[in-house]
């Protein structure tokens, strides 16, 4: 059984310019944001080099946790078009599973194709 490292839900696709300011300090030279999805302060950026996930949490203390997944470290993924309408991603080394859920009307098949291009 895999360890669930993270589950995050997003509901809308954003303009890339909207989220660029949050990432300016952690992007590396030559890295470009290609897609941005968000919901309630949580965001998922797909860059030309990796997936960057911002998880906002905490009731008392506001925390911003950035998680990065280089495409080369993704060993397997599932595009689920019915149950969670999202991606289930496994990281090299078998450390666990990350679930990214995309609510309607986001096109999960388009997102799956994009991830396939980046990882295969």
Backbone atoms as SQL, in Angstrom:
CREATE TABLE atoms (id INTEGER PRIMARY KEY, chain TEXT, resi INTEGER, resn TEXT, atom TEXT, x REAL, y REAL, z REAL);
INSERT INTO atoms VALUES
  (1, 'A', 1, 'UNK', 'N', 0.835, -1.177, 0.000),
  (2, 'A', 1, 'UNK', 'CA', 0.000, 0.000, 0.000),
  (3, 'A', 1, 'UNK', 'C', 0.886, 1.250, 0.000),
  (4, 'A', 2, 'UNK', 'N', 0.539, 2.208, -0.835),
  (5, 'A', 2, 'UNK', 'CA', 1.317, 3.437, -0.931),
  (6, 'A', 2, 'UNK', 'C', 0.936, 4.416, 0.174),
  (7, 'A', 3, 'UNK', 'N', 1.906, 5.204, 0.573),
  (8, 'A', 3, 'UNK', 'CA', 1.665, 6.271, 1.534),
  (9, 'A', 3, 'UNK', 'C', 1.165, 7.481, 0.763),
  (10, 'A', 4, 'UNK', 'N', 0.049, 8.049, 1.207),
  (11, 'A', 4, 'UNK', 'CA', -0.475, 9.253, 0.573),
  (12, 'A', 4, 'UNK', 'C', 0.288, 10.448, 1.117),
  (13, 'A', 5, 'UNK', 'N', 1.102, 11.057, 0.275),
  (14, 'A', 5, 'UNK', 'CA', 1.904, 12.197, 0.686),
  (15, 'A', 5, 'UNK', 'C', 1.104, 13.490, 0.681),
  (16, 'A', 6, 'UNK', 'N', 0.168, 13.601, -0.259),
  (17, 'A', 6, 'UNK', 'CA', -0.570, 14.844, -0.391),
  (18, 'A', 6, 'UNK', 'C', -1.788, 14.633, -1.257),
  (19, 'A', 7, 'UNK', 'N', -2.860, 15.332, -0.928),
  (20, 'A', 7, 'UNK', 'CA', -4.031, 15.395, -1.799),
  (21, 'A', 7, 'UNK', 'C', -4.445, 16.861, -1.873),
  (22, 'A', 8, 'UNK', 'N', -4.569, 17.364, -3.080),
  (23, 'A', 8, 'UNK', 'CA', -4.886, 18.778, -3.280),
  (24, 'A', 8, 'UNK', 'C', -5.937, 18.891, -4.381),
  (25, 'A', 9, 'UNK', 'N', -6.907, 19.780, -4.183),
  (26, 'A', 9, 'UNK', 'CA', -7.977, 19.990, -5.151),
  (27, 'A', 9, 'UNK', 'C', -7.913, 21.411, -5.686),
  (28, 'A', 10, 'UNK', 'N', -8.071, 21.539, -7.001),
  (29, 'A', 10, 'UNK', 'CA', -8.153, 22.861, -7.638),
  (30, 'A', 10, 'UNK', 'C', -9.389, 22.887, -8.533),
  (31, 'A', 11, 'UNK', 'N', -9.902, 24.102, -8.788),
  (32, 'A', 11, 'UNK', 'CA', -11.158, 24.192, -9.526),
  (33, 'A', 11, 'UNK', 'C', -11.127, 25.133, -10.718),
  (34, 'A', 12, 'UNK', 'N', -10.048, 25.890, -10.879),
  (35, 'A', 12, 'UNK', 'CA', -10.028, 26.811, -12.021),
  (36, 'A', 12, 'UNK', 'C', -8.629, 26.971, -12.599),
  (37, 'A', 13, 'UNK', 'N', -8.612, 27.227, -13.903),
  (38, 'A', 13, 'UNK', 'CA', -7.363, 27.512, -14.594),
  (39, 'A', 13, 'UNK', 'C', -7.167, 29.023, -14.554),
  (40, 'A', 14, 'UNK', 'N', -5.977, 29.459, -14.206),
  (41, 'A', 14, 'UNK', 'CA', -5.675, 30.878, -14.056),
  (42, 'A', 14, 'UNK', 'C', -4.762, 31.360, -15.177),
  (43, 'A', 15, 'UNK', 'N', -4.751, 32.669, -15.353),
  (44, 'A', 15, 'UNK', 'CA', -3.778, 33.282, -16.247),
  (45, 'A', 15, 'UNK', 'C', -2.399, 33.120, -15.611),
  (46, 'A', 16, 'UNK', 'N', -1.416, 32.799, -16.401),
  (47, 'A', 16, 'UNK', 'CA', -0.067, 32.545, -15.895),
  (48, 'A', 16, 'UNK', 'C', 0.481, 33.765, -15.159),
  (49, 'A', 17, 'UNK', 'N', 0.193, 34.959, -15.650),
  (50, 'A', 17, 'UNK', 'CA', 0.701, 36.188, -15.008),
  (51, 'A', 17, 'UNK', 'C', 0.234, 36.303, -13.562),
  (52, 'A', 18, 'UNK', 'N', -0.948, 35.800, -13.260),
  (53, 'A', 18, 'UNK', 'CA', -1.529, 35.939, -11.930),
  (54, 'A', 18, 'UNK', 'C', -0.683, 35.262, -10.851),
  (55, 'A', 19, 'UNK', 'N', -0.088, 34.123, -11.159),
  (56, 'A', 19, 'UNK', 'CA', 0.659, 33.385, -10.155),
  (57, 'A', 19, 'UNK', 'C', 2.162, 33.540, -10.216),
  (58, 'A', 20, 'UNK', 'N', 2.640, 34.287, -11.200),
  (59, 'A', 20, 'UNK', 'CA', 4.081, 34.393, -11.406),
  (60, 'A', 20, 'UNK', 'C', 4.797, 35.067, -10.238),
  (61, 'A', 21, 'UNK', 'N', 4.177, 36.068, -9.613),
  (62, 'A', 21, 'UNK', 'CA', 4.817, 36.790, -8.514),
  (63, 'A', 21, 'UNK', 'C', 5.103, 35.892, -7.317),
  (64, 'A', 22, 'UNK', 'N', 4.242, 34.897, -7.081),
  (65, 'A', 22, 'UNK', 'CA', 4.452, 33.992, -5.951),
  (66, 'A', 22, 'UNK', 'C', 5.679, 33.111, -6.148),
  (67, 'A', 23, 'UNK', 'N', 6.041, 32.854, -7.399),
  (68, 'A', 23, 'UNK', 'CA', 7.123, 31.904, -7.687),
  (69, 'A', 23, 'UNK', 'C', 8.441, 32.550, -8.071),
  (70, 'A', 24, 'UNK', 'N', 8.464, 33.836, -8.269),
  (71, 'A', 24, 'UNK', 'CA', 9.635, 34.500, -8.846),
  (72, 'A', 24, 'UNK', 'C', 10.935, 34.153, -8.104),
  (73, 'A', 25, 'UNK', 'N', 10.861, 33.959, -6.790),
  (74, 'A', 25, 'UNK', 'CA', 12.070, 33.676, -6.010),
  (75, 'A', 25, 'UNK', 'C', 12.511, 32.220, -6.076),
  (76, 'A', 26, 'UNK', 'N', 11.631, 31.306, -6.498),
  (77, 'A', 26, 'UNK', 'CA', 12.040, 29.901, -6.523),
  (78, 'A', 26, 'UNK', 'C', 12.215, 29.334, -7.929),
  (79, 'A', 27, 'UNK', 'N', 11.842, 30.100, -8.954),
  (80, 'A', 27, 'UNK', 'CA', 12.084, 29.631, -10.324),
  (81, 'A', 27, 'UNK', 'C', 13.578, 29.702, -10.631),
  (82, 'A', 28, 'UNK', 'N', 14.060, 28.710, -11.362),
  (83, 'A', 28, 'UNK', 'CA', 15.471, 28.702, -11.738),
  (84, 'A', 28, 'UNK', 'C', 15.627, 29.375, -13.105),
  (85, 'A', 29, 'UNK', 'N', 16.846, 29.789, -13.459),
  (86, 'A', 29, 'UNK', 'CA', 17.042, 30.420, -14.770),
  (87, 'A', 29, 'UNK', 'C', 16.558, 29.509, -15.901),
  (88, 'A', 30, 'UNK', 'N', 15.788, 30.076, -16.814),
  (89, 'A', 30, 'UNK', 'CA', 15.265, 29.318, -17.944),
  (90, 'A', 30, 'UNK', 'C', 13.965, 28.598, -17.675),
  (91, 'A', 31, 'UNK', 'N', 13.492, 28.631, -16.437),
  (92, 'A', 31, 'UNK', 'CA', 12.234, 27.957, -16.105),
  (93, 'A', 31, 'UNK', 'C', 11.059, 28.877, -16.435),
  (94, 'A', 32, 'UNK', 'N', 10.048, 28.301, -17.077),
  (95, 'A', 32, 'UNK', 'CA', 8.900, 29.069, -17.548),
  (96, 'A', 32, 'UNK', 'C', 7.611, 28.401, -17.069),
  (97, 'A', 33, 'UNK', 'N', 6.682, 29.180, -16.548),
  (98, 'A', 33, 'UNK', 'CA', 5.377, 28.657, -16.151),
  (99, 'A', 33, 'UNK', 'C', 4.554, 28.428, -17.412),
  (100, 'A', 34, 'UNK', 'N', 3.995, 27.217, -17.538),
  (101, 'A', 34, 'UNK', 'CA', 3.196, 26.879, -18.711),
  (102, 'A', 34, 'UNK', 'C', 1.704, 26.754, -18.393),
  (103, 'A', 35, 'UNK', 'N', 1.355, 26.327, -17.166),
  (104, 'A', 35, 'UNK', 'CA', -0.051, 26.202, -16.757),
  (105, 'A', 35, 'UNK', 'C', -0.148, 26.515, -15.271),
  (106, 'A', 36, 'UNK', 'N', -1.301, 27.081, -14.867),
  (107, 'A', 36, 'UNK', 'CA', -1.562, 27.384, -13.462),
  (108, 'A', 36, 'UNK', 'C', -3.014, 27.054, -13.147),
  (109, 'A', 37, 'UNK', 'N', -3.212, 26.294, -12.062),
  (110, 'A', 37, 'UNK', 'CA', -4.536, 25.945, -11.578),
  (111, 'A', 37, 'UNK', 'C', -4.598, 26.310, -10.097),
  (112, 'A', 38, 'UNK', 'N', -5.783, 26.754, -9.625),
  (113, 'A', 38, 'UNK', 'CA', -5.857, 27.158, -8.218),
  (114, 'A', 38, 'UNK', 'C', -7.261, 26.949, -7.643),
  (115, 'A', 39, 'UNK', 'N', -7.328, 27.060, -6.312),
  (116, 'A', 39, 'UNK', 'CA', -8.586, 27.004, -5.577),
  (117, 'A', 39, 'UNK', 'C', -8.309, 27.324, -4.118),
  (118, 'A', 40, 'UNK', 'N', -8.992, 28.307, -3.567),
  (119, 'A', 40, 'UNK', 'CA', -8.905, 28.644, -2.136),
  (120, 'A', 40, 'UNK', 'C', -7.471, 28.775, -1.638),
  (121, 'A', 41, 'UNK', 'N', -6.629, 29.458, -2.374),
  (122, 'A', 41, 'UNK', 'CA', -5.252, 29.678, -1.942),
  (123, 'A', 41, 'UNK', 'C', -4.281, 28.586, -2.310),
  (124, 'A', 42, 'UNK', 'N', -4.772, 27.408, -2.671),
  (125, 'A', 42, 'UNK', 'CA', -3.899, 26.335, -3.134),
  (126, 'A', 42, 'UNK', 'C', -3.657, 26.519, -4.625),
  (127, 'A', 43, 'UNK', 'N', -2.440, 26.239, -5.068),
  (128, 'A', 43, 'UNK', 'CA', -2.106, 26.411, -6.484),
  (129, 'A', 43, 'UNK', 'C', -1.225, 25.273, -6.975),
  (130, 'A', 44, 'UNK', 'N', -1.377, 24.970, -8.274),
  (131, 'A', 44, 'UNK', 'CA', -0.504, 24.000, -8.945),
  (132, 'A', 44, 'UNK', 'C', 0.021, 24.666, -10.202),
  (133, 'A', 45, 'UNK', 'N', 1.338, 24.801, -10.282),
  (134, 'A', 45, 'UNK', 'CA', 1.992, 25.336, -11.474),
  (135, 'A', 45, 'UNK', 'C', 2.660, 24.194, -12.215),
  (136, 'A', 46, 'UNK', 'N', 2.480, 24.146, -13.509),
  (137, 'A', 46, 'UNK', 'CA', 3.231, 23.243, -14.362),
  (138, 'A', 46, 'UNK', 'C', 4.226, 24.126, -15.111),
  (139, 'A', 47, 'UNK', 'N', 5.513, 23.936, -14.850),
  (140, 'A', 47, 'UNK', 'CA', 6.537, 24.692, -15.565),
  (141, 'A', 47, 'UNK', 'C', 7.149, 23.783, -16.624),
  (142, 'A', 48, 'UNK', 'N', 8.095, 24.316, -17.363),
  (143, 'A', 48, 'UNK', 'CA', 8.774, 23.493, -18.360),
  (144, 'A', 48, 'UNK', 'C', 9.722, 22.477, -17.716),
  (145, 'A', 49, 'UNK', 'N', 9.931, 22.546, -16.392),
  (146, 'A', 49, 'UNK', 'CA', 10.879, 21.659, -15.718),
  (147, 'A', 49, 'UNK', 'C', 10.264, 20.800, -14.604),
  (148, 'A', 50, 'UNK', 'N', 9.148, 21.245, -14.005),
  (149, 'A', 50, 'UNK', 'CA', 8.617, 20.550, -12.833),
  (150, 'A', 50, 'UNK', 'C', 7.181, 20.982, -12.544),
  (151, 'A', 51, 'UNK', 'N', 6.577, 20.288, -11.595),
  (152, 'A', 51, 'UNK', 'CA', 5.290, 20.683, -11.021),
  (153, 'A', 51, 'UNK', 'C', 5.605, 21.335, -9.679),
  (154, 'A', 52, 'UNK', 'N', 5.018, 22.498, -9.427),
  (155, 'A', 52, 'UNK', 'CA', 5.184, 23.176, -8.146),
  (156, 'A', 52, 'UNK', 'C', 3.800, 23.298, -7.516),
  (157, 'A', 53, 'UNK', 'N', 3.681, 22.832, -6.279),
  (158, 'A', 53, 'UNK', 'CA', 2.400, 22.828, -5.580),
  (159, 'A', 53, 'UNK', 'C', 2.508, 23.735, -4.364),
  (160, 'A', 54, 'UNK', 'N', 1.578, 24.683, -4.254),
  (161, 'A', 54, 'UNK', 'CA', 1.494, 25.547, -3.077),
  (162, 'A', 54, 'UNK', 'C', 0.283, 25.112, -2.284),
  (163, 'A', 55, 'UNK', 'N', 0.531, 24.668, -1.062),
  (164, 'A', 55, 'UNK', 'CA', -0.557, 24.262, -0.185),
  (165, 'A', 55, 'UNK', 'C', -0.644, 25.260, 0.958),
  (166, 'A', 56, 'UNK', 'N', -1.754, 25.982, 1.016),
  (167, 'A', 56, 'UNK', 'CA', -2.006, 26.904, 2.122),
  (168, 'A', 56, 'UNK', 'C', -2.751, 26.147, 3.194),
  (169, 'A', 57, 'UNK', 'N', -2.307, 26.284, 4.405),
  (170, 'A', 57, 'UNK', 'CA', -2.979, 25.563, 5.474),
  (171, 'A', 57, 'UNK', 'C', -2.750, 26.233, 6.802),
  (172, 'A', 58, 'UNK', 'N', -3.306, 25.644, 7.793),
  (173, 'A', 58, 'UNK', 'CA', -3.155, 26.147, 9.148),
  (174, 'A', 58, 'UNK', 'C', -4.320, 27.031, 9.554),
  (175, 'A', 59, 'UNK', 'N', -4.861, 26.782, 10.716),
  (176, 'A', 59, 'UNK', 'CA', -5.971, 27.594, 11.204),
  (177, 'A', 59, 'UNK', 'C', -5.473, 28.791, 11.997),
  (178, 'A', 60, 'UNK', 'N', -4.451, 28.588, 12.806),
  (179, 'A', 60, 'UNK', 'CA', -3.940, 29.667, 13.655),
  (180, 'A', 60, 'UNK', 'C', -2.794, 30.388, 12.958),
  (181, 'A', 61, 'UNK', 'N', -1.822, 29.626, 12.493),
  (182, 'A', 61, 'UNK', 'CA', -0.665, 30.202, 11.817),
  (183, 'A', 61, 'UNK', 'C', -0.794, 29.908, 10.330),
  (184, 'A', 62, 'UNK', 'N', -0.753, 30.946, 9.521),
  (185, 'A', 62, 'UNK', 'CA', -0.862, 30.780, 8.069),
  (186, 'A', 62, 'UNK', 'C', 0.449, 30.199, 7.559),
  (187, 'A', 63, 'UNK', 'N', 0.371, 29.053, 6.896),
  (188, 'A', 63, 'UNK', 'CA', 1.591, 28.461, 6.355),
  (189, 'A', 63, 'UNK', 'C', 1.459, 28.325, 4.848),
  (190, 'A', 64, 'UNK', 'N', 2.535, 28.565, 4.166),
  (191, 'A', 64, 'UNK', 'CA', 2.624, 28.341, 2.729),
  (192, 'A', 64, 'UNK', 'C', 3.709, 27.310, 2.516),
  (193, 'A', 65, 'UNK', 'N', 3.317, 26.161, 1.998),
  (194, 'A', 65, 'UNK', 'CA', 4.272, 25.089, 1.770),
  (195, 'A', 65, 'UNK', 'C', 4.359, 24.820, 0.276),
  (196, 'A', 66, 'UNK', 'N', 5.552, 25.012, -0.271),
  (197, 'A', 66, 'UNK', 'CA', 5.780, 24.737, -1.683),
  (198, 'A', 66, 'UNK', 'C', 6.392, 23.350, -1.813),
  (199, 'A', 67, 'UNK', 'N', 5.790, 22.527, -2.646),
  (200, 'A', 67, 'UNK', 'CA', 6.317, 21.190, -2.925),
  (201, 'A', 67, 'UNK', 'C', 6.660, 21.142, -4.407),
  (202, 'A', 68, 'UNK', 'N', 7.800, 20.605, -4.743),
  (203, 'A', 68, 'UNK', 'CA', 8.222, 20.553, -6.138),
  (204, 'A', 68, 'UNK', 'C', 8.443, 19.108, -6.571),
  (205, 'A', 69, 'UNK', 'N', 7.981, 18.803, -7.780),
  (206, 'A', 69, 'UNK', 'CA', 8.132, 17.465, -8.336),
  (207, 'A', 69, 'UNK', 'C', 8.750, 17.605, -9.723),
  (208, 'A', 70, 'UNK', 'N', 10.051, 17.340, -9.857),
  (209, 'A', 70, 'UNK', 'CA', 10.656, 17.360, -11.196),
  (210, 'A', 70, 'UNK', 'C', 10.039, 16.258, -12.055),
  (211, 'A', 71, 'UNK', 'N', 9.776, 16.553, -13.310),
  (212, 'A', 71, 'UNK', 'CA', 9.156, 15.562, -14.199),
  (213, 'A', 71, 'UNK', 'C', 9.973, 14.276, -14.268),
  (214, 'A', 72, 'UNK', 'N', 11.299, 14.386, -14.193),
  (215, 'A', 72, 'UNK', 'CA', 12.168, 13.213, -14.268),
  (216, 'A', 72, 'UNK', 'C', 12.057, 12.287, -13.064),
  (217, 'A', 73, 'UNK', 'N', 11.450, 12.752, -11.970),
  (218, 'A', 73, 'UNK', 'CA', 11.289, 11.926, -10.762),
  (219, 'A', 73, 'UNK', 'C', 9.924, 11.245, -10.686),
  (220, 'A', 74, 'UNK', 'N', 9.074, 11.498, -11.670),
  (221, 'A', 74, 'UNK', 'CA', 7.770, 10.839, -11.709),
  (222, 'A', 74, 'UNK', 'C', 7.956, 9.489, -12.392),
  (223, 'A', 75, 'UNK', 'N', 7.701, 8.404, -11.647),
  (224, 'A', 75, 'UNK', 'CA', 7.900, 7.075, -12.230),
  (225, 'A', 75, 'UNK', 'C', 6.615, 6.517, -12.829),
  (226, 'A', 76, 'UNK', 'N', 5.468, 7.018, -12.378),
  (227, 'A', 76, 'UNK', 'CA', 4.202, 6.521, -12.894),
  (228, 'A', 76, 'UNK', 'C', 3.108, 7.530, -12.552),
  (229, 'A', 77, 'UNK', 'N', 2.064, 7.557, -13.402),
  (230, 'A', 77, 'UNK', 'CA', 0.908, 8.377, -13.067),
  (231, 'A', 77, 'UNK', 'C', -0.343, 7.789, -13.698),
  (232, 'A', 78, 'UNK', 'N', -1.471, 8.097, -13.092),
  (233, 'A', 78, 'UNK', 'CA', -2.776, 7.677, -13.593),
  (234, 'A', 78, 'UNK', 'C', -3.614, 8.927, -13.817),
  (235, 'A', 79, 'UNK', 'N', -4.293, 8.979, -14.957),
  (236, 'A', 79, 'UNK', 'CA', -5.271, 10.027, -15.215),
  (237, 'A', 79, 'UNK', 'C', -6.636, 9.414, -14.935),
  (238, 'A', 80, 'UNK', 'N', -7.266, 9.833, -13.858),
  (239, 'A', 80, 'UNK', 'CA', -8.566, 9.303, -13.448),
  (240, 'A', 80, 'UNK', 'C', -9.645, 10.269, -13.935),
  (241, 'A', 81, 'UNK', 'N', -10.450, 9.844, -14.912),
  (242, 'A', 81, 'UNK', 'CA', -11.445, 10.728, -15.507),
  (243, 'A', 81, 'UNK', 'C', -12.829, 10.582, -14.865),
  (244, 'A', 82, 'UNK', 'N', -12.988, 9.637, -13.934),
  (245, 'A', 82, 'UNK', 'CA', -14.314, 9.405, -13.359),
  (246, 'A', 82, 'UNK', 'C', -14.357, 9.658, -11.850),
  (247, 'A', 83, 'UNK', 'N', -13.570, 8.928, -11.076),
  (248, 'A', 83, 'UNK', 'CA', -13.685, 8.987, -9.621),
  (249, 'A', 83, 'UNK', 'C', -13.212, 10.314, -9.037),
  (250, 'A', 84, 'UNK', 'N', -11.904, 10.548, -9.033),
  (251, 'A', 84, 'UNK', 'CA', -11.384, 11.784, -8.444),
  (252, 'A', 84, 'UNK', 'C', -11.207, 12.887, -9.472),
  (253, 'A', 85, 'UNK', 'N', -11.337, 12.561, -10.780),
  (254, 'A', 85, 'UNK', 'CA', -11.066, 13.516, -11.855),
  (255, 'A', 85, 'UNK', 'C', -9.725, 14.197, -11.602),
  (256, 'A', 86, 'UNK', 'N', -8.717, 13.392, -11.551),
  (257, 'A', 86, 'UNK', 'CA', -7.418, 13.966, -11.250),
  (258, 'A', 86, 'UNK', 'C', -6.270, 13.080, -11.637),
  (259, 'A', 87, 'UNK', 'N', -5.113, 13.463, -11.130),
  (260, 'A', 87, 'UNK', 'CA', -3.875, 12.730, -11.370),
  (261, 'A', 87, 'UNK', 'C', -3.450, 12.039, -10.093),
  (262, 'A', 88, 'UNK', 'N', -3.045, 10.803, -10.227),
  (263, 'A', 88, 'UNK', 'CA', -2.374, 10.090, -9.144),
  (264, 'A', 88, 'UNK', 'C', -0.939, 9.918, -9.605),
  (265, 'A', 89, 'UNK', 'N', 0.007, 10.467, -8.859),
  (266, 'A', 89, 'UNK', 'CA', 1.410, 10.512, -9.271),
  (267, 'A', 89, 'UNK', 'C', 2.253, 9.748, -8.254),
  (268, 'A', 90, 'UNK', 'N', 3.124, 8.877, -8.767),
  (269, 'A', 90, 'UNK', 'CA', 4.074, 8.171, -7.918),
  (270, 'A', 90, 'UNK', 'C', 5.473, 8.695, -8.215),
  (271, 'A', 91, 'UNK', 'N', 6.262, 8.869, -7.158),
  (272, 'A', 91, 'UNK', 'CA', 7.605, 9.428, -7.255),
  (273, 'A', 91, 'UNK', 'C', 8.627, 8.290, -7.260),
  (274, 'A', 92, 'UNK', 'N', 9.731, 8.464, -8.010),
  (275, 'A', 92, 'UNK', 'CA', 10.824, 7.490, -8.059),
  (276, 'A', 92, 'UNK', 'C', 11.277, 7.169, -6.640),
  (277, 'A', 93, 'UNK', 'N', 11.510, 5.920, -6.388),
  (278, 'A', 93, 'UNK', 'CA', 11.959, 5.493, -5.067),
  (279, 'A', 93, 'UNK', 'C', 10.809, 4.963, -4.221),
  (280, 'A', 94, 'UNK', 'N', 9.585, 5.063, -4.741),
  (281, 'A', 94, 'UNK', 'CA', 8.440, 4.508, -4.040),
  (282, 'A', 94, 'UNK', 'C', 8.115, 5.166, -2.720),
  (283, 'A', 95, 'UNK', 'N', 8.401, 6.476, -2.603),
  (284, 'A', 95, 'UNK', 'CA', 8.164, 7.136, -1.315),
  (285, 'A', 95, 'UNK', 'C', 6.694, 7.436, -1.059),
  (286, 'A', 96, 'UNK', 'N', 5.859, 7.343, -2.082),
  (287, 'A', 96, 'UNK', 'CA', 4.443, 7.561, -1.851),
  (288, 'A', 96, 'UNK', 'C', 3.724, 8.113, -3.061),
  (289, 'A', 97, 'UNK', 'N', 2.489, 8.514, -2.811),
  (290, 'A', 97, 'UNK', 'CA', 1.585, 8.931, -3.870),
  (291, 'A', 97, 'UNK', 'C', 1.090, 10.355, -3.598),
  (292, 'A', 98, 'UNK', 'N', 0.934, 11.119, -4.667),
  (293, 'A', 98, 'UNK', 'CA', 0.365, 12.460, -4.599),
  (294, 'A', 98, 'UNK', 'C', -0.882, 12.464, -5.474),
  (295, 'A', 99, 'UNK', 'N', -1.996, 12.965, -4.935),
  (296, 'A', 99, 'UNK', 'CA', -3.238, 13.053, -5.695),
  (297, 'A', 99, 'UNK', 'C', -3.560, 14.525, -5.942),
  (298, 'A', 100, 'UNK', 'N', -3.719, 14.864, -7.213),
  (299, 'A', 100, 'UNK', 'CA', -4.108, 16.213, -7.608),
  (300, 'A', 100, 'UNK', 'C', -5.479, 16.106, -8.270),
  (301, 'A', 101, 'UNK', 'N', -6.490, 16.679, -7.633),
  (302, 'A', 101, 'UNK', 'CA', -7.864, 16.592, -8.122),
  (303, 'A', 101, 'UNK', 'C', -8.230, 17.887, -8.846),
  (304, 'A', 102, 'UNK', 'N', -8.826, 17.745, -10.043),
  (305, 'A', 102, 'UNK', 'CA', -9.217, 18.885, -10.868),
  (306, 'A', 102, 'UNK', 'C', -10.729, 18.850, -11.044),
  (307, 'A', 103, 'UNK', 'N', -11.438, 19.827, -10.463),
  (308, 'A', 103, 'UNK', 'CA', -12.899, 19.860, -10.545),
  (309, 'A', 103, 'UNK', 'C', -13.355, 20.276, -11.939),
  (310, 'A', 104, 'UNK', 'N', -14.616, 19.916, -12.264),
  (311, 'A', 104, 'UNK', 'CA', -15.216, 20.368, -13.526),
  (312, 'A', 104, 'UNK', 'C', -15.239, 21.884, -13.559),
  (313, 'A', 105, 'UNK', 'N', -15.056, 22.514, -14.669),
  (314, 'A', 105, 'UNK', 'CA', -14.971, 22.026, -16.039),
  (315, 'A', 105, 'UNK', 'C', -13.530, 21.829, -16.535),
  (316, 'A', 106, 'UNK', 'N', -12.565, 21.698, -15.636),
  (317, 'A', 106, 'UNK', 'CA', -11.172, 21.539, -16.066),
  (318, 'A', 106, 'UNK', 'C', -11.010, 20.251, -16.862),
  (319, 'A', 107, 'UNK', 'N', -10.217, 20.311, -17.913),
  (320, 'A', 107, 'UNK', 'CA', -10.028, 19.194, -18.836),
  (321, 'A', 107, 'UNK', 'C', -8.897, 18.294, -18.344),
  (322, 'A', 108, 'UNK', 'N', -9.248, 17.252, -17.578),
  (323, 'A', 108, 'UNK', 'CA', -8.252, 16.354, -17.000),
  (324, 'A', 108, 'UNK', 'C', -7.496, 15.585, -18.077),
  (325, 'A', 109, 'UNK', 'N', -8.146, 15.305, -19.204),
  (326, 'A', 109, 'UNK', 'CA', -7.448, 14.583, -20.273),
  (327, 'A', 109, 'UNK', 'C', -6.357, 15.450, -20.898),
  (328, 'A', 110, 'UNK', 'N', -6.604, 16.738, -21.041),
  (329, 'A', 110, 'UNK', 'CA', -5.582, 17.657, -21.547),
  (330, 'A', 110, 'UNK', 'C', -4.403, 17.723, -20.573),
  (331, 'A', 111, 'UNK', 'N', -4.702, 17.774, -19.296),
  (332, 'A', 111, 'UNK', 'CA', -3.649, 17.809, -18.275),
  (333, 'A', 111, 'UNK', 'C', -2.849, 16.508, -18.312),
  (334, 'A', 112, 'UNK', 'N', -3.532, 15.387, -18.473),
  (335, 'A', 112, 'UNK', 'CA', -2.850, 14.089, -18.583),
  (336, 'A', 112, 'UNK', 'C', -1.951, 14.003, -19.794),
  (337, 'A', 113, 'UNK', 'N', -2.412, 14.520, -20.941),
  (338, 'A', 113, 'UNK', 'CA', -1.565, 14.549, -22.144),
  (339, 'A', 113, 'UNK', 'C', -0.318, 15.382, -21.912),
  (340, 'A', 114, 'UNK', 'N', -0.499, 16.533, -21.288),
  (341, 'A', 114, 'UNK', 'CA', 0.631, 17.429, -20.995),
  (342, 'A', 114, 'UNK', 'C', 1.656, 16.704, -20.120),
  (343, 'A', 115, 'UNK', 'N', 1.169, 16.044, -19.057),
  (344, 'A', 115, 'UNK', 'CA', 2.083, 15.326, -18.167),
  (345, 'A', 115, 'UNK', 'C', 2.781, 14.188, -18.900),
  (346, 'A', 116, 'UNK', 'N', 2.067, 13.522, -19.790),
  (347, 'A', 116, 'UNK', 'CA', 2.677, 12.468, -20.603),
  (348, 'A', 116, 'UNK', 'C', 3.805, 12.999, -21.464),
  (349, 'A', 117, 'UNK', 'N', 3.601, 14.141, -22.094),
  (350, 'A', 117, 'UNK', 'CA', 4.653, 14.757, -22.918),
  (351, 'A', 117, 'UNK', 'C', 5.880, 15.067, -22.063),
  (352, 'A', 118, 'UNK', 'N', 5.670, 15.542, -20.850),
  (353, 'A', 118, 'UNK', 'CA', 6.787, 15.928, -20.002),
  (354, 'A', 118, 'UNK', 'C', 7.543, 14.748, -19.396),
  (355, 'A', 119, 'UNK', 'N', 6.859, 13.619, -19.202),
  (356, 'A', 119, 'UNK', 'CA', 7.503, 12.506, -18.488),
  (357, 'A', 119, 'UNK', 'C', 7.972, 11.375, -19.392),
  (358, 'A', 120, 'UNK', 'N', 7.459, 11.298, -20.608),
  (359, 'A', 120, 'UNK', 'CA', 7.822, 10.156, -21.472),
  (360, 'A', 120, 'UNK', 'C', 8.902, 10.518, -22.471);
